[in-house]
Amino acid sequence: MNSRTPANPVIHIPRAVRSPAFSPLYRQIKEQMLGALGSKEWTPGMMIPSETELAARFGVSQGTVRKAVDELAAENLLVRCQGKGTFVASHCDPRAFYRFLRLQPDDGCRQRTRSIPLSCAEIPAEAAVARALCLEVGTPVILLERLLDFGAQPVVFDQIFLAADVFSGLTLERLQQEERSLYSLLESGFGVRMIHAEERLRAVVEASAAQHLGLPGTSPLLLVERLTFTYGERPVEWRRGFYDTAQYHYRTVLS
């Protein structure tokens, strides 16, 4: 298998959109606030107007605004800080580092995670990548390959495809100089915030990925395919993460 030309990428199914006429008022206010976030009127780390100011702006009650803010906070788009105000969530916040990473050590002992960039190059999008990112085949994309170390042990080998028109100027040298998380770099350096992702998991045997992880070529790996979206439901990142789960597990919480 050619690890750079996956056959079955995650296919995004657009979320259902209800007519504003049938949306609760607070949901309509939420959509307008999302518009302010998407247009960069409110940028990561910025304090947004108070509930009183927002109520006056939108011509609704503070209670309606509060419900809209509550939903945005629950979706990790806003952060409430007691006594300070409400801020636009940022990947630069250490609490948001590796926000979508669900790999946990079996023994429960967390170790420092380190990103090790291996390569970064612009390539033409092949069919699978183009389909995932809603691009034309042959459109330039950036392929970033890296390892994630847990402690001193490589545990994840990532192949990350990014829309080149959005992240023009991203280089291996720049990645090697960074101490921030990848999403923090993409947010602060390119103005793109990753707001939600879809993942698909399967067990695979991938010799080239195993080699990067220092494992025998026949070692079983967990393949996590992630499609990540910015505002406006635009997919801007598709990655294939190969996880060594010999001493780790993928953890998620369902409710």
C-alpha positions, 0 to 999 in steps of 0.5 A, spaced: 500 500 500 502 506 498 501 510 504 501 517 501 495 515 496 489 512 501 483 509 498 478 511 502 478 518 506 473 520 511 467 523 507 464 529 510 456 529 510 454 536 511 450 538 518 443 538 517 441 546 516 434 548 519 431 554 516 432 560 521 424 561 521 424 554 525 430 556 529 429 558 537 431 565 537 438 564 541 440 559 536 439 565 531 443 569 535 449 563 536 449 563 528 450 571 528 456 570 533 459 564 529 459 569 523 463 574 527 468 569 529 468 566 522 469 574 519 475 575 524 471 580 527 473 576 534 479 573 533 482 568 538 484 570 545 480 576 544 475 578 549 468 579 546 463 584 548 459 583 554 452 580 554 449 586 555 452 589 549 451 583 545 443 583 547 443 591 545 447 589 539 442 583 537 436 586 540 434 581 544 434 579 552 441 578 556 438 571 557 437 569 550 444 571 549 447 567 555 444 561 552 447 562 545 454 563 549 453 557 553 452 553 547 459 556 544 462 555 550 460 548 550 463 547 543 470 550 545 469 556 541 468 561 547 471 560 554 468 564 560 473 566 565 470 568 572 471 575 573 474 577 567 469 576 561 468 571 555 474 570 550 474 567 543 478 560 545 485 559 542 489 553 540 495 557 544 492 556 550 496 550 553 489 547 556 488 546 548 494 543 546 493 536 542 485 538 543 483 532 538 488 527 541 485 522 544 491 517 546 492 515 553 497 511 556 494 504 559 498 506 566 494 513 567 501 516 567 501 522 562 508 524 559 510 530 555 508 530 548 513 532 543 512 533 535 518 532 531 517 534 524 520 529 518 518 533 512 514 538 509 512 539 501 507 542 496 504 536 492 499 535 487 492 533 491 491 526 488 483 523 488 483 521 495 486 527 498 482 532 493 475 529 495 476 529 502 478 537 502 473 538 497 479 540 492 480 539 484 485 533 483 491 536 482 490 542 486 496 544 491 496 541 498 502 541 503 504 534 506 507 534 512 509 528 516 511 528 523 512 523 529 509 524 536 513 522 542 510 520 548 516 521 553 522 519 549 518 514 545 515 515 538 507 513 538 504 516 533 506 517 525 502 523 522 501 524 515 497 531 514 494 534 508 493 541 508 490 546 503 496 550 500 492 556 498 490 557 506 497 555 509 502 558 503 509 559 507 509 553 511 516 550 511 519 544 515 524 549 517 518 553 520 516 547 523 522 545 526 523 552 530 516 552 533 515 549 540 507 551 540 502 545 538 501 545 530 494 547 531 497 553 535 501 555 529 496 554 524 492 559 528 497 564 530 501 564 523 495 563 518 489 565 522 486 559 521 482 556 527 480 548 527 473 548 530 471 541 530 473 534 527 470 528 524 474 521 525 474 514 523 478 509 526 481 502 523 486 497 525 491 496 519 498 493 518 502 499 514 510 497 514 512 504 512 508 507 518 511 502 523 518 503 520 517 510 522 515 508 529 521 503 530 516 497 530 516 491 525 513 492 519 507 487 521 506 490 527 498 492 528 497 499 528 491 503 529 489 508 523 485 514 525 483 518 519 481 525 521 478 531 517 478 538 521 474 544 519 474 551 520 469 556 520 463 555 515 464 548 515 470 548 510 475 542 511 482 545 511 486 539 514 486 531 513 490 527 516 492 519 517 495 518 524 498 511 525 498 509 533 502 504 536 497 502 542 502 497 545 501 501 551 496 506 549 489 506 548 484 511 544 479 514 549 473 518 548 467 519 552 460 518 550 454 522 553 
